[in-house]
């Protein structure tokens, strides 16, 4: 049991720290106690309700919701953007802004950053980045084949090249299609020295930026020329796929699905992706909720940037499990 004298001493340390704005080493020196003791007493001050900490959550922020999702899926971070409406255009705009802010404040000097193609959310993020970065990346690596139609090629490379320019990094493009017409064509290009050189650098990536796609093709991917056949879509559906990252499909638990499509795709694999220290998934919307949940269950991403409506759909899906 803590005595009154002990409580008085704890309160004195807490006052010096919280009200007088003294640093722990200075408190240690003034009171002739170790810094470890100061730290322990400050923790006791909270435990004994001598100090009560409250946070006034700013309007249009969702700290508690972020923490719930983060803890349930054991993520490194969750960022939830405020949207006026649960509509695709609004969501892409807002999560792009939120992702840009998060990326700007957390990117470390000399990071090697991988970025996927065919994501409107990532395009929105890059478009919202300011050009006055104080830190520089070492490399920006395109991790998904980007050549399809002429329009698609321009879009795929603009993500990587713009990010490289903003972060003053070396640009490493993947000069290949997203999906090939045949396994044979893919095999031939896999032996191209420029493609091999890019693929070999995937192991250097410290941060990956990826979109999360639903089973139904997005307009951007449909316009890219990287189209799946009707038979392939039927196979994916039969295997109960819920989404894809970099054109690799997975089920509702995030388990990668082995299909013939993998033999037509050039880019990073889900297994390679899981070895990257920080994988930031940027996605939101009704049609992507299942895909996002699958990616979270499978730990295919460890940071999620999404919108409030999608976050609430995720919470409604996992809340019964949390209560159990």
C-alpha positions as CSV (number, residue, x, y, z in Angstrom):
1,X,0.0,0.0,0.0
2,X,1.3,3.4,-0.9
3,X,1.7,5.8,2.0
4,X,0.7,9.5,2.1
5,X,4.3,10.5,2.1
6,X,5.0,8.4,-1.0
7,X,1.9,9.8,-2.7
8,X,3.2,13.3,-1.9
9,X,6.5,12.6,-3.4
10,X,4.9,11.1,-6.6
11,X,2.7,14.2,-6.9
12,X,5.8,16.4,-6.5
13,X,7.6,14.7,-9.4
14,X,4.5,14.8,-11.5
15,X,4.1,18.6,-10.8
16,X,7.7,19.2,-11.8
17,X,7.3,17.3,-15.0
18,X,3.7,18.2,-16.2
19,X,3.3,21.7,-14.8
20,X,6.8,23.1,-14.5
21,X,7.8,21.5,-17.9
22,X,11.0,20.1,-16.4
23,X,12.9,17.3,-18.2
24,X,13.4,14.0,-16.5
25,X,17.2,14.4,-16.2
26,X,16.7,17.7,-14.5
27,X,14.2,16.3,-12.0
28,X,16.6,13.5,-11.3
29,X,19.4,15.9,-10.6
30,X,17.3,18.2,-8.4
31,X,15.7,15.4,-6.3
32,X,18.9,13.2,-6.1
33,X,17.1,10.2,-7.6
34,X,17.8,8.2,-10.7
35,X,16.2,9.0,-14.0
36,X,14.7,5.4,-14.0
37,X,13.0,6.3,-10.7
38,X,11.6,9.5,-12.2
39,X,10.1,7.5,-15.0
40,X,8.7,4.9,-12.7
41,X,7.1,7.6,-10.4
42,X,5.5,9.3,-13.4
43,X,3.9,6.0,-14.4
44,X,2.7,5.6,-10.8
45,X,1.2,9.1,-11.0
46,X,-1.0,8.0,-13.8
47,X,-1.9,4.7,-12.2
48,X,-2.9,6.4,-8.9
49,X,-5.0,9.0,-10.7
50,X,-2.7,11.8,-9.5
51,X,-2.3,12.7,-13.1
52,X,-5.2,12.3,-15.5
53,X,-4.5,12.5,-19.1
54,X,-7.2,13.5,-21.6
55,X,-6.9,14.2,-25.3
56,X,-9.4,16.5,-27.1
57,X,-9.7,14.8,-30.4
58,X,-9.8,17.4,-33.2
59,X,-12.9,17.5,-35.4
60,X,-12.9,15.1,-38.4
61,X,-10.3,12.8,-36.8
62,X,-10.9,9.2,-35.8
63,X,-8.1,8.3,-33.3
64,X,-10.2,5.7,-31.4
65,X,-11.4,4.1,-34.6
66,X,-7.8,4.0,-35.9
67,X,-6.6,2.4,-32.7
68,X,-9.3,-0.3,-32.7
69,X,-8.3,-1.4,-36.2
70,X,-4.6,-1.1,-35.5
71,X,-4.8,-3.2,-32.4
72,X,-7.1,-5.9,-33.9
73,X,-5.0,-6.5,-36.9
74,X,-1.6,-5.7,-35.1
75,X,-0.7,-3.1,-37.7
76,X,2.0,-0.5,-37.5
77,X,-0.4,2.3,-38.3
78,X,-3.9,3.2,-39.5
79,X,-4.8,6.6,-41.0
80,X,-8.5,7.4,-41.5
81,X,-9.4,10.3,-43.7
82,X,-12.6,12.3,-43.2
83,X,-15.0,12.3,-46.2
84,X,-18.2,14.3,-46.7
85,X,-19.8,11.4,-48.7
86,X,-19.3,7.7,-49.2
87,X,-18.6,8.2,-52.9
88,X,-15.6,6.9,-54.9
89,X,-14.3,10.3,-56.2
90,X,-14.5,11.9,-52.7
91,X,-12.8,8.9,-51.1
92,X,-9.9,8.9,-53.6
93,X,-9.4,12.6,-53.1
94,X,-9.4,12.4,-49.3
95,X,-7.3,9.3,-48.8
96,X,-4.8,10.6,-51.3
97,X,-4.4,13.7,-49.2
98,X,-4.1,11.7,-46.0
99,X,-1.6,9.3,-47.6
100,X,0.5,12.3,-48.8
101,X,0.6,13.8,-45.3
102,X,1.5,10.5,-43.7
103,X,4.2,9.7,-46.3
104,X,5.7,13.2,-46.0
105,X,6.0,13.0,-42.2
106,X,7.3,9.4,-41.9
107,X,9.6,8.9,-44.9
108,X,13.2,8.5,-43.7
109,X,16.4,9.7,-45.3
110,X,17.7,7.3,-48.0
111,X,14.7,5.0,-48.1
112,X,14.2,2.7,-51.0
113,X,10.6,3.0,-51.9
114,X,8.6,0.6,-54.1
115,X,5.4,1.8,-55.7
116,X,2.8,-0.2,-57.7
117,X,0.9,0.9,-60.8
118,X,-2.8,1.2,-61.7
119,X,-3.9,2.7,-58.4
120,X,-6.0,5.9,-58.5
121,X,-5.5,6.2,-54.8
122,X,-1.7,6.3,-55.2
123,X,-2.0,8.7,-58.1
124,X,-4.1,11.0,-55.8
125,X,-1.4,10.6,-53.1
126,X,1.4,11.6,-55.4
127,X,-0.6,14.5,-56.8
128,X,-1.0,15.9,-53.3
129,X,2.7,15.7,-52.3
130,X,4.5,19.0,-51.8
131,X,7.7,19.5,-53.7
132,X,9.7,20.8,-50.7
133,X,10.8,17.6,-49.1
134,X,13.5,18.0,-46.5
135,X,14.7,14.4,-46.8
136,X,15.6,12.4,-49.9
137,X,14.9,8.8,-50.9
138,X,17.7,6.7,-52.4
139,X,15.6,4.9,-55.0
140,X,12.0,4.8,-56.3
141,X,11.3,1.4,-57.8
142,X,8.3,0.5,-59.9
143,X,7.2,-2.9,-58.5
144,X,4.5,-3.8,-61.0
145,X,4.7,-4.0,-64.8
146,X,3.3,-0.9,-66.4
147,X,3.4,-1.2,-70.1
148,X,0.0,-1.7,-71.8
149,X,-1.8,0.8,-74.0
150,X,0.1,4.0,-74.8
151,X,-2.1,5.9,-72.3
152,X,-1.5,3.3,-69.6
153,X,2.3,3.4,-70.1
154,X,2.3,7.1,-69.4
155,X,0.2,6.7,-66.3
156,X,2.2,3.8,-64.9
157,X,5.5,5.6,-65.3
158,X,4.2,9.0,-64.1
159,X,3.6,7.6,-60.6
160,X,7.2,6.4,-60.2
161,X,8.8,9.3,-62.0
162,X,6.9,12.0,-60.2
163,X,7.6,10.5,-56.8
164,X,11.3,10.1,-57.7
165,X,11.5,13.8,-58.7
166,X,9.8,15.0,-55.5
167,X,12.0,12.8,-53.2
168,X,15.2,13.5,-55.3
169,X,15.7,9.8,-55.8
170,X,17.1,7.5,-58.5
171,X,14.3,6.2,-60.6
172,X,14.1,2.5,-61.4
173,X,11.4,1.6,-63.8
174,X,10.1,-1.9,-64.6
175,X,10.0,-2.0,-68.5
176,X,7.4,-4.7,-68.9
177,X,3.7,-5.2,-69.2
178,X,1.5,-5.8,-66.2
179,X,-0.1,-8.9,-67.7
180,X,1.3,-10.8,-70.7
181,X,-0.8,-12.5,-73.3
182,X,0.9,-15.8,-72.7
183,X,3.3,-17.5,-70.2
184,X,5.8,-17.9,-73.1
185,X,5.9,-14.1,-73.7
186,X,6.4,-13.5,-70.0
187,X,9.2,-16.0,-69.8
188,X,11.1,-14.3,-72.7
189,X,10.8,-10.8,-71.1
190,X,11.8,-12.2,-67.7
191,X,15.2,-12.8,-69.2
192,X,15.5,-9.2,-70.5
193,X,18.6,-7.7,-68.7
194,X,16.7,-4.4,-67.8
195,X,13.8,-6.3,-66.3
196,X,16.1,-8.6,-64.4
197,X,18.0,-5.7,-63.1
198,X,14.8,-4.1,-61.7
199,X,13.5,-7.3,-60.2
200,X,16.8,-7.9,-58.4
201,X,16.4,-4.6,-56.5
202,X,13.1,-5.5,-54.9
203,X,15.0,-7.0,-51.9
204,X,16.4,-3.5,-51.1
205,X,12.9,-1.9,-50.6
206,X,12.3,-0.5,-47.2
207,X,8.8,0.9,-47.9
208,X,6.2,-0.1,-50.4
209,X,3.2,1.9,-51.5
210,X,0.4,-0.3,-52.9
211,X,-3.2,0.0,-54.0
212,X,-5.7,-2.7,-53.0
213,X,-8.0,-3.8,-55.8
214,X,-11.4,-5.5,-55.8
215,X,-12.3,-8.5,-57.9
216,X,-14.2,-6.3,-60.4
217,X,-11.6,-4.4,-62.5
218,X,-11.3,-0.7,-61.8
219,X,-11.7,1.7,-64.7
220,X,-8.1,2.6,-64.6
221,X,-7.0,-1.0,-64.9
222,X,-9.6,-1.8,-67.5
223,X,-8.3,1.1,-69.6
224,X,-4.7,0.0,-69.2
225,X,-4.8,-2.9,-71.7
226,X,-3.9,-5.3,-68.9
227,X,-7.2,-7.3,-69.2
228,X,-8.0,-10.7,-67.7
229,X,-10.0,-13.1,-69.9
230,X,-13.5,-14.1,-69.0
231,X,-12.2,-17.7,-68.2
232,X,-9.6,-16.2,-65.8
233,X,-12.2,-14.1,-64.0
234,X,-14.4,-17.2,-63.6
235,X,-11.4,-19.1,-62.1
236,X,-10.7,-16.3,-59.7
237,X,-14.3,-16.2,-58.6
238,X,-14.4,-19.9,-58.1
239,X,-11.3,-19.8,-55.9
240,X,-13.2,-17.2,-53.8
241,X,-10.8,-14.4,-54.3
242,X,-11.7,-11.1,-52.6
243,X,-9.0,-8.8,-54.0
244,X,-5.6,-8.3,-55.5
245,X,-2.4,-6.4,-54.8
246,X,-0.1,-5.9,-57.8
247,X,-2.3,-8.3,-59.8
248,X,-1.8,-11.2,-57.4
249,X,-5.1,-12.4,-55.9
250,X,-5.9,-13.6,-52.4
251,X,-8.9,-14.9,-50.4
252,X,-10.7,-13.4,-47.4
253,X,-7.9,-14.5,-45.1
254,X,-5.3,-13.0,-47.3
255,X,-4.0,-16.3,-48.5
256,X,-2.4,-16.0,-52.0
257,X,-4.3,-17.9,-54.6
258,X,-2.3,-19.9,-57.1
259,X,-3.7,-19.4,-60.6
260,X,-2.4,-19.4,-64.2
261,X,-2.6,-15.6,-64.1
262,X,0.6,-15.5,-61.9
263,X,2.5,-17.0,-64.9
264,X,1.5,-14.0,-67.0
265,X,2.3,-11.2,-64.5
266,X,5.6,-9.5,-64.0
267,X,6.1,-7.6,-60.7
268,X,6.6,-8.1,-57.0
269,X,4.9,-11.2,-55.5
270,X,2.9,-11.2,-52.3
271,X,5.6,-13.3,-50.6
272,X,8.2,-10.7,-51.5
273,X,5.9,-7.9,-50.3
274,X,5.5,-9.4,-46.9
275,X,9.3,-9.2,-46.4
276,X,9.3,-5.5,-46.8
277,X,9.5,-3.6,-43.4
278,X,6.7,-1.2,-44.2
279,X,3.9,-1.8,-46.7
280,X,1.4,1.0,-46.9
281,X,-2.0,0.1,-48.4
282,X,-4.0,3.0,-49.7
283,X,-7.6,2.1,-50.5
284,X,-11.2,2.8,-49.6
285,X,-14.8,2.4,-50.8
286,X,-17.7,-0.1,-50.6
287,X,-16.4,-2.2,-53.4
288,X,-13.0,-2.6,-51.8
289,X,-14.0,-3.5,-48.2
290,X,-13.7,-7.2,-48.7
291,X,-10.3,-6.8,-50.4
292,X,-9.0,-4.5,-47.6
293,X,-10.1,-7.0,-44.9
294,X,-8.4,-9.8,-46.8
295,X,-5.2,-7.8,-47.0
296,X,-5.4,-7.0,-43.3
297,X,-6.0,-10.6,-42.2
298,X,-3.2,-11.8,-44.4
299,X,-0.8,-9.1,-43.2
300,X,-0.2,-8.2,-46.8
301,X,0.0,-4.6,-45.6
302,X,1.0,-3.3,-42.2
303,X,-0.1,0.3,-42.6
304,X,-3.6,1.2,-43.9
305,X,-4.8,4.6,-45.2
306,X,-8.6,4.5,-45.8
307,X,-11.7,6.6,-45.2
308,X,-14.1,6.8,-42.3
309,X,-17.0,5.0,-44.1
310,X,-14.7,2.0,-45.1
311,X,-13.3,2.0,-41.5
312,X,-16.8,1.8,-40.0
313,X,-17.6,-1.1,-42.4
314,X,-14.4,-2.9,-41.2
315,X,-15.3,-2.3,-37.5
316,X,-18.8,-3.6,-38.0
317,X,-17.3,-6.8,-39.5
318,X,-14.8,-7.4,-36.7
319,X,-16.7,-6.0,-33.7
320,X,-18.5,-9.3,-32.9
321,X,-15.1,-11.0,-32.8
322,X,-13.7,-8.3,-30.6
323,X,-16.6,-8.7,-28.1
324,X,-16.0,-12.5,-27.9
